[in-house]
Amino acid sequence: MSRNSLRARVTAFYVSMLVIALAVFCFAVYGGVRAYLTNSMERTLIHTAETIITDYVVPLDTKGQSWFQNEMSESYPAGISDPFVRVSQGGKVLYESGDIREPFVEVSGLALPADPSALNSVRRVTAGTGQPLMIYTKSYAGQRGSSILVQTGANMEPLFHLLHSLVVILMLVMPVILIGAAVGGHLLMAGPLRPVVALTEKAESIVRKELGERLPIIHSGDELERLSLALNRMIDRLEEALAHNQRFSADASHELRTPLTIIRGELEALLEIPSLAPQAVEGISSALDESDRMSRIVHNLMTISRLDSGGERIEMRPLELTGAVKTTLDHMSLLADEKGIVVTCDAPAPVWVTGDAMRLKQVIVNIVDNAIKYTAEGGRILVSLQARDENAVLTVTDTGIGIPAESLPFVFERFYRTDKARSRESGGTGLGLAIVKAICTAHNGTVSVESSENQGSTFRVQLPLLRLSPKEAALLESSPAPPADSRSEETADVFPAKS
C-alpha cells in the first residue's frame, strides 16, 4: 500500500488520533489511580490516629499507663502492626509498635517531630532501610498540660510497586491496541474505498477511442454516487468536444484538398505559358511549392484525424519487424549518403509484431528522417530492434543537435517545431512526430524521446510483441505477401521527408 494513498492516510490519521486519545487516557488513569491510592493511605492514617486518640489517649489520664500499654499492644502489636503507630509525650515514647515486617521497614529510629508545621499534617520521609514512608502526626492536648503526639505511618513501596505494574500493563496494552486499530482501520477502509478503486480502474481503462464507455454508477446515495455521475457527465462533454474536434479536422482537411488541387493545376498551367517572364516563373514556382507543402499538411491532418477517431483502417497482420526496418533503411540510405552520415542497424534476430506494415514503416521513416535532418555531416545514426519482455523495442539514436529540455514534453504535439525557421527550410510541417504517436497509439504502443542539446537524441518505440514458434514464423515467412493496399493516395506518406 502506498504511503500517499487515501487508505493509508486515513488509517494513519485514525491511528494518530487513537495514539493521542490513548496517551491522554493512560495519563488520566495513572494520575487517578495514584491520587486514589495516596488519598486512601492518607485517610487510613488519619483515621487510625483519630481512633487511637479517641479510644486510648483520652482515657489515659483516668485509667493509667498500664491500661494504656495493654490496650495498645493488643490493638497494635509490636513488630507486626501495619500501619506503624507511635505515641509520645514531652519527648518520651509512651508506646511504639516497632519496625514493620514483610517487608521489613526500620521505623523505630525515626526522630520525633520537632517542627510545629509537621503537626496535624501528612509528610513523606525515608526509612533507615531506604523505603519511602508516609507519616501522619496528630497532636492532642492532654489534661496535664503537655501535648501528646500520635504518629501513624505506612510503607509507600507497595503503592509505588502497584503504580509501576500499572505503567507496565499500559505500555504493553497500548501497542497491541494501536496495532489492532491500524489493521482494523486498514480493513475497514477497504469497503468504502472499493467503489473508488473500481471507478479508478474503469477510468484508466477508457482510452480516447473508447469514450463511449461509462463509469459504473455507485448507488449509495452519498458523495460516491454524485462523483460517479459527475465523472460520466464530464466524459460526455469530453466525448462531444473530441468528436467535434475530429469532425472539424477531417472536414476542414477534406474541403481544402479540392481547392488545393485546383490551385496546383492552375499554377502548373501557368508555367507552361511560353515567353513567361523569369520573375513570374519564380513567383509561380514558389507558390507551387507552398501549395505542395499545404497539400502535405492537409493530408497529414486527415491521417492524424482518422487515426485518433478510429476511422483509419488498420490492417492488423503478423509482421516481421526486423525485415521491415532493414528494408526501410535501405530505401533511405541515399538521404544519409548525401550528408555522409553512417547509419548502423542492430537487429540480429527476427522480431514479430501485429500491425499495419505500411503505417509501421511510416513510423520508422519519420523518426529516421528526423535523425538525418538534424544530424550534421559525418554524424552517426544507430537503429536497433530488440525483443524485451513482452515488447518489441525500436530505438533510433543519433549524434545530432539534440532537443532542448524545455521542448521535450511537446515534440509529439501537432505543428510543434523546436527550430521553426530551420524546419520550414527543410520542408518540415511539424506533423511527422504527431503521426508517429498516433500510429503507435493505434497499435497499443508508445513512443518516447530522450535528448540533450548538442549531444543527440534517442527515440524509442515500444510495440506489443507477438510470440511465435519457429514453425509458425517459418510458415508466415513463406506465405505470399498480402495484396497491395488500396490506400494509394497514402503510400506517398511512407517515404517523403517529415519533421
For each residue, the residues with C-beta under 8 A, 3 or more apart:
1: 5 7 8 186
2: 5 8
3: 8
4: 8 9
5: 1 2 8 9
6: 9 10 189 193 196
7: 1 10 11 186 189 190 193
8: 1 2 3 4 5 11 12
9: 4 5 6 12 13
10: 6 7 13 14 185 189
11: 7 8 14 15 182 185 186 189
12: 8 9 15 16
13: 9 10 16 17
14: 10 11 17 18 181 185
15: 11 12 18 19 178 181 182 185
16: 12 13 19 20
17: 13 14 20 21
18: 14 15 21 22 177 178 181
19: 15 16 22 23 178
20: 16 17 23 24
21: 17 18 24 25
22: 18 19 25 26 174 177 178
23: 19 20 26 27
24: 20 21 27 28
25: 21 22 28 29
26: 22 23 29 30 170 174
27: 23 24 30 31
28: 24 25 31 32
29: 25 26 32 33 166 170
30: 26 27 33 34 163 166 167 170
31: 27 28 34 35
32: 28 29 35 36
33: 29 30 36 37 162 163 166
34: 30 31 37 38 163
35: 31 32 38 39
36: 32 33 39 40
37: 33 34 40 41 159 162 163
38: 34 35 41 42 159
39: 35 36 42 43
40: 36 37 43 44
41: 37 38 44 45 134 154 156 159
42: 38 39 45 46 122 134 136
43: 39 40 46 47
44: 40 41 47 48 83 154
45: 41 42 48 49 83 122 134 135 136 152 153 154
46: 42 43 49 50 122 136 138 152
47: 43 44 50 51
48: 44 45 51 52 83 85 152
49: 45 46 52 53 136 137 138 150 151 152
50: 46 47 53 54 138
51: 47 48 54 55
52: 48 49 55 56 57 72 76 85 87 150 152
53: 49 50 56 57 58 138 140 148 150
54: 50 51 57 58
55: 51 52 58 59 71 75
56: 52 53 59 60 68 71 72 75 87
57: 52 53 54 60 68 87 140 142 148 150
58: 53 54 55 140
59: 55 56 62 63 67 68
60: 56 57 63 64 65 68 142 148
61: 142 143 144
62: 59
63: 59 60 67 68
64: 60 67 68
65: 60 68 69 94
66: 69 70
67: 59 63 64 70 71
68: 56 57 59 60 63 64 65 71 72 94 95
69: 65 66 72 73 94 95
70: 66 67 73 74
71: 55 56 67 68 74 75
72: 52 56 68 69 75 76 85 87 95
73: 69 70 76 77 78 95
74: 70 71 77
75: 55 56 71 72
76: 52 72 73 81 85 95 97
77: 73 74 80 81 97
78: 73 81 96 97 98
79: 97 98 99 101
80: 77 101
81: 76 77 78 84 85 97 98 100
82: 100 154 155
83: 44 45 48 152 153 154
84: 81 97 98 100 105 107 133 151 152 153 154
85: 48 52 72 76 81 95 96 97 150 151 152
86: 93 95 96 97 110 150 151 153
87: 52 56 57 72 93 94 95 96 148 149 150 151
88: 91 92 93 94 112 148 149 151
89: 92 94 142 146 147 148 149
90: 146
91: 88 112
92: 88 89
93: 86 87 88 96 112
94: 65 68 69 87 88 89 148
95: 68 69 72 73 76 85 86 87
96: 78 85 86 87 93 108
97: 76 77 78 79 81 84 85 86
98: 78 79 81 84 107 108
99: 79 104 105 106 107 108
100: 81 82 84 103 104 105 107 155
101: 79 80 104 105
102:
103: 100 131 155 157
104: 99 100 101 129
105: 84 99 100 101 127 129 131 133 155 157
106: 99 109 127 128 129
107: 84 98 99 100 110 127 128 133 153
108: 96 98 99
109: 106 128
110: 86 107 125 127 133 135 153
111: 114
112: 88 91 93 149
113: 118 119 137 149 151
114: 111 118
115: 118
116: 119
117: 121
118: 113 114 115 121 123 137
119: 113 116 137 138 139 149
120: 137 138 139
121: 117 118 136 137
122: 42 45 46 134 135 136
123: 118 134 135 136 137
124: 132 133 134 135 156
125: 110 132 133 135
126: 130 131 132 133
127: 105 106 107 110 130 131 132 133 155
128: 106 107 109
129: 104 105 106
130: 126 127
131: 103 105 126 127 155 156 157
132: 124 125 126 127 155 156 157 160
133: 84 105 107 110 124 125 126 127 153 154 155 156
134: 41 42 45 122 123 124 153 154 156
135: 45 110 122 123 124 125 151 152 153
136: 42 45 46 49 121 122 123 151 152 153
137: 49 113 118 119 120 121 123 149 150 151
138: 46 49 50 53 119 120 149 150 151 152
139: 119 120 147 148 149 150
140: 53 57 58 147 148 149 150
141: 145 147 148
142: 57 60 61 89 145 146 147 148
143: 61
144: 61
145: 141 142
146: 89 90 142
147: 89 139 140 141 142
148: 53 57 60 87 88 89 94 139 140 141 142
149: 87 88 89 112 113 119 137 138 139 140
150: 49 52 53 57 85 86 87 137 138 139 140
151: 49 84 85 86 87 88 113 135 136 137 138
152: 45 46 48 49 52 83 84 85 135 136 138
153: 45 83 84 86 107 110 133 134 135 136
154: 41 44 45 82 83 84 133 134
155: 82 100 103 105 127 131 132 133 158
156: 41 124 131 132 133 134 159 160
157: 103 105 131 132 160 161
158: 155 161 162
159: 37 38 41 156 162 163
160: 132 156 157 163 164
161: 157 158 164 165
162: 33 37 158 159 165 166
163: 30 33 34 37 159 160 166 167
164: 160 161 167 168
165: 161 162 168 169
166: 29 30 33 162 163 169 170
167: 30 163 164 170 171
168: 164 165 171 172
169: 165 166 172 173
170: 26 29 30 166 167 173 174
171: 167 168 174 175
172: 168 169 175 176
173: 169 170 176 177
174: 22 26 170 171 177 178
175: 171 172 178 179
176: 172 173 179 180
177: 18 22 173 174 180 181
178: 15 18 19 22 174 175 181 182
179: 175 176 182 183
180: 176 177 183 184
181: 14 15 18 177 178 184 185
182: 11 15 178 179 185 186
183: 179 180 186 187
184: 180 181 187 188
185: 10 11 14 15 181 182 188 189
186: 1 7 11 182 183 189 190
187: 183 184 190
188: 184 185 191 192
189: 6 7 10 11 185 186 192 193
190: 7 186 187 193 194
191: 188 194
192: 188 189 195 196
193: 6 7 189 190 196 197
194: 190 191 197 198
195: 192 198 199 218 220 224 228
196: 6 192 193 199 200 224
197: 193 194 200 201
198: 194 195 201 202 216
199: 195 196 202 203 215 216 218 227 228 231
200: 196 197 203 204
201: 197 198 204 205
202: 198 199 205 206 213 215 216
203: 199 200 206 215 231
204: 200 201
205: 201 202 210 213
206: 202 203 210 211 213 215 235
207: 210
208: 211 242 308 441
209: 308 309 310
210: 205 206 207 213
211: 206 208 235 238 239 242
212: 239
213: 202 205 206 210
214: 232 235
215: 199 202 203 206 228 231 232 235
216: 198 199 202 228
217: 225 228 229 232
218: 195 199 224 225 227 228
219: 225
220: 195 224 225
221: 225
222: 225 226
223: 226 227
224: 195 196 218 220 227 228
225: 217 218 219 220 221 222 228 229
226: 222 223 229 230
227: 199 218 223 224 230 231
228: 195 199 215 216 217 218 224 225 231 232
229: 217 225 226 232 233
230: 226 227 233 234
231: 199 203 215 227 228 234 235
232: 214 215 217 228 229 235 236
233: 229 230 236 237
234: 230 231 237 238
235: 206 211 214 215 231 232 238 239
236: 232 233 239 240
237: 233 234 240 241
238: 211 234 235 241 242
239: 211 212 235 236 242 243
240: 236 237 243 244
241: 237 238 244 245
242: 208 211 238 239 245 246
243: 239 240 246 247 309
244: 240 241 247 248
245: 241 242 248 249
246: 242 243 249 250 305 308 309
247: 243 244 250 251
248: 244 245 251 252
249: 245 246 252 253 301 302 304 305
250: 246 247 253 254 302 305 306 309 311
251: 247 248 254 255
252: 248 249 255 256 301
253: 249 250 256 257 298 299 301 302 305
254: 250 251 257 302
255: 251 252 258 259
256: 252 253 259 260 294 298
257: 253 254 260 261 295 298 299 302
258: 255 261 262
259: 255 256 262 263
260: 256 257 263 264 291 294 295 298
261: 257 258 264 265 295
262: 258 259 265 266
263: 259 260 266 267 287 291
264: 260 261 267 268 288 291 292 295
265: 261 262 268 269
266: 262 263 269 270
267: 263 264 270 271 284 287 288 291
268: 264 265 271 272 288
269: 265 266 272 273
270: 266 267 273 276 280 284
271: 267 268 276 281 284 285 288
272: 268 269
273: 269 270 276
274:
275:
276: 270 271 273 280 281 284
277: 280 281
278: 281 282
279: 282 283
280: 270 276 277 283 284
281: 271 276 277 278 284 285
282: 278 279 285 286
283: 279 280 286 287
284: 267 270 271 276 280 281 287 288
285: 271 281 282 288 289
286: 282 283 289 290
287: 263 267 283 284 290 291
288: 264 267 268 271 284 285 291 292
289: 285 286 292 293
290: 286 287 293 294
291: 260 263 264 267 287 288 294 295
292: 264 288 289 295 296
293: 289 290 296 297 427 429
294: 256 260 290 291 297 298
295: 257 260 261 264 291 292 298 299
296: 292 293 299 300 429 496
297: 293 294 300 301 429 431
298: 253 256 257 260 294 295 301 302
299: 253 257 295 296 302 303 489 490 493
300: 296 297 303 304 429 431 432 434 435 493 498
301: 249 252 253 297 298 304 305 414 431
302: 249 250 253 254 257 298 299 305 306
303: 299 300 306 307 312 435 438 490 493
304: 249 300 301 307 308 414 431 434 435 438
305: 246 249 250 253 301 302 308 309 311
306: 250 302 303 309 311 312
307: 303 304 312 435 438 439 441 442
308: 208 209 246 304 305 438
309: 209 243 246 250 305 306 312
310: 209 442
311: 250 305 306
312: 303 306 307 309 442
313: 487
314: 355 356 359 442 443
315: 356 357 358 482 485
316: 354 355 356
317: 354 355 356 357 482
318: 352 353 354 466 468 476
319: 324 352 353 354 355 357 360
320: 323 324 350 351 352 473 476 477
321: 324 325 351 352 353 360 385 392 394 463
322: 325 326 347 349 350 351 385
323: 320 326 327 350
324: 319 320 321 327 328 357 360 361 364
325: 321 322 328 329 345 347 364 383 385 394
326: 322 323 329 330 345 347
327: 323 324 330 331 361
328: 324 325 331 332 361 364 365 368
329: 325 326 332 333 343 345 364 368 383
330: 326 327 333
331: 327 328 495
332: 328 329 335 336 343 365 368 369 372 495
333: 329 330 336 337 343
334: 337 338
335: 332 338 339 369 372 497
336: 332 333 339 341 342 343 372 381
337: 333 334 340 341
338: 334 335
339: 335 336 372 375 376 377 378 379
340: 337 377 378
341: 336 337 372 375 377 378 379 380 381
342: 336 379 380 381
343: 329 332 333 336 368 380 381 383
344: 380 381 382 383
345: 325 326 329 383 384
346: 382 383 384 385
347: 322 325 326 351 383 384 385 386
348:
349: 322 386 387
350: 320 322 323 473
351: 320 321 322 347 385 386 387 392 465
352: 318 319 320 321 392 465 466 467 468 473 476
353: 318 319 321 360 392 443 463 464 465 466
354: 316 317 318 319 443 464 466
355: 314 316 317 319 359 360 443 463
356: 314 315 316 317 359 360 439 443
357: 315 317 319 324 360 361 482
358: 315 361 362 485 487 490 491 494
359: 314 355 356 362 363 439 442 443
360: 319 321 324 353 355 356 357 363 364 439 443 463
361: 324 327 328 357 358 364 365 494
362: 358 359 365 366 435 436 439 493 494
363: 359 360 366 367 394 436 439 440 447 461
364: 324 325 328 329 360 361 367 368 383 394
365: 328 332 361 362 368 369 494 495 498
366: 362 363 369 370 432 433 435 436 498
367: 363 364 370 371 396 433 436 459 461
368: 328 329 332 343 364 365 371 372 381 383 396
369: 332 335 365 366 372 373 432 497 498 499
370: 366 367 373 374 432 433 459 498 499
371: 367 368 374 375 381 396 398 400 457 459
372: 332 335 336 339 341 368 369 375 381
373: 369 370 426 428 497 499
374: 370 371 398 400 401 457
375: 339 341 371 372 379 380 381 398 399 400 401 456
376: 339 379 399 400 401
377: 339 340 341
378: 339 340 341
379: 339 341 342 375 376 398 399 400
380: 341 342 343 344 375 398 399
381: 336 341 342 343 344 368 371 372 375 396 397 398 399
382: 344 346 395 396 397 398
383: 325 329 343 344 345 346 347 364 368 394 395 396
384: 345 346 347 394 395 397
385: 321 322 325 346 347 351 392 393 394 395
386: 347 349 351 392 393 395
387: 349 351 391 392 393 465
388: 391 393
389: 465
390: 464 465
391: 387 388 445 462 463 464 465
392: 321 351 352 353 385 386 387 462 463 464 465
393: 385 386 387 388 460 461 462
394: 321 325 363 364 383 384 385 460 461 462 463
395: 382 383 384 385 386 458 459 460 461
396: 367 368 371 381 382 383 458 459
397: 381 382 384 456 457 458
398: 371 374 375 379 380 381 382 456 457 458
399: 375 376 379 380 381 455 456
400: 371 374 375 376 379 456 457
401: 374 375 376 453 454
402: 451 452 453 454 455 456 457
403: 407 408 411 418 449 451 453 457
404: 407 408 418 453
405: 408 452 453
406:
407: 403 404 410 411 416 418
408: 403 404 405 411 449 451
409:
410: 407 413 416
411: 403 407 408 416 418 433 449
412: 416 433 434 436 437 447 449
413: 410 416 434
414: 301 304 430 431 434
415: 429 430 431 434
416: 407 410 411 412 413 430
417: 420 423 424 428 430 499
418: 403 404 407 411 423
419: 422 423
420: 417 423 424
421: 424 425
422: 419 425 426
423: 417 418 419 420 426 428 430 499
424: 417 420 421 427 428
425: 421 422
426: 373 422 423 497 499
427: 293 424 497 499
428: 373 417 423 424 432 497 498 499
429: 293 296 297 300 415 432 498 499
430: 414 415 416 417 423 434 499
431: 297 300 301 304 414 415 434 435 498
432: 300 366 369 370 428 429 435 436 498 499
433: 366 367 370 411 412 436 437 447 499
434: 300 304 412 413 414 415 430 431 437 438
435: 300 303 304 307 362 366 431 432 438 439 493 498
436: 362 363 366 367 412 432 433 439 440 447 461
437: 412 433 434 440 441 447
438: 303 304 307 308 434 435 441 442
439: 307 356 359 360 362 363 435 436 442 443
440: 363 436 437 443 445 446 447 461 462 463
441: 208 307 437 438 444 445 446
442: 307 310 312 314 359 438 439
443: 314 353 354 355 356 359 360 439 440 463 464
444: 441 463 464
445: 391 440 441 461 462 463 464
446: 440 441 461 462
447: 363 412 433 436 437 440 459 460 461 462
448: 459 460
449: 403 408 411 412 457 458 459 460
450: 457 458 460
451: 402 403 408 455 456 457 458
452: 402 405 455 456
453: 401 402 403 404 405
454: 401 402
455: 399 402 451 452
456: 375 397 398 399 400 402 451 452
457: 371 374 397 398 400 402 403 449 450 451
458: 395 396 397 398 449 450 451
459: 367 370 371 395 396 447 448 449
460: 393 394 395 447 448 449 450
461: 363 367 393 394 395 436 440 445 446 447
462: 391 392 393 394 440 445 446 447
463: 321 353 355 360 391 392 394 440 443 444 445
464: 353 354 390 391 392 443 444 445
465: 351 352 353 387 389 390 391 392
466: 318 352 353 354
467: 352
468: 318 352 472 473 476
469: 472 473
470: 473 474
471: 474 475
472: 468 469 475 476
473: 320 350 352 468 469 470 476 477
474: 470 471 477 478
475: 471 472 478 479
476: 318 320 352 468 472 473 479
477: 320 473 474
478: 474 475
479: 475 476
480:
481:
482: 315 317 357
483:
484:
485: 315 358 488 491
486:
487: 313 358 490 491
488: 485 491
489: 299 492
490: 299 303 358 487 493 494
491: 358 485 487 488 494
492: 489 495 496
493: 299 300 303 362 435 490 496
494: 358 361 362 365 490 491
495: 331 332 365 492
496: 296 492 493
497: 335 369 373 426 427 428
498: 300 365 366 369 370 428 429 431 432 435
499: 369 370 373 417 423 426 427 428 429 430 432 433
